[in-house]
Amino acid sequence: SRELREKYDKLKERLIEIGGIFDVDAKKQRISEIDNISHQPGFWDDARNAGKLTKERDSLVAVAEEYDSLVAIAGDV
């Protein structure tokens, strides 16, 4: 129905806005940066910093995956 389509379109627009608010693209870029850093020799030599970066990565992944999940659900509607 037309009403359902309008609601779907509004949902898609809102998800795009949310992605911008949470800067999901920047979070995904930072995940990639941390992945590159973590593959460098000696990364675990500084356990405190390695742990900090791992925690940061986990937090970023949680947000990015949640956003991607919402986008996938919206795409299935």
Disulfide bonds with the S-S distance in Angstrom:
none
